[in-house]
Amino acid sequence: MHDPKNQDVPPQGEIKPDWKDFVALVIAAYSILLPPLLLIFGAAALVLLLLYVVF
């Protein structure tokens, strides 16, 4: 049976993620989400600039 005293120790072969994995995940999320966000904000800025020049 499973020993409840050893819950903090991962079984052999299981990899426990650390802070470097978290940082890599955050960097990957930014690299995926940042270009579309910049495109949306850039398009909005161009529309506002066009409206400012026209009116």
Buried (B, 14 or more C-beta within 10 A) or exposed (E): EEEEEEEEEEEEEEEEEEEEEEEEEEEEEEEEEEEEEEEEEEEEEEEEEEEEEEE
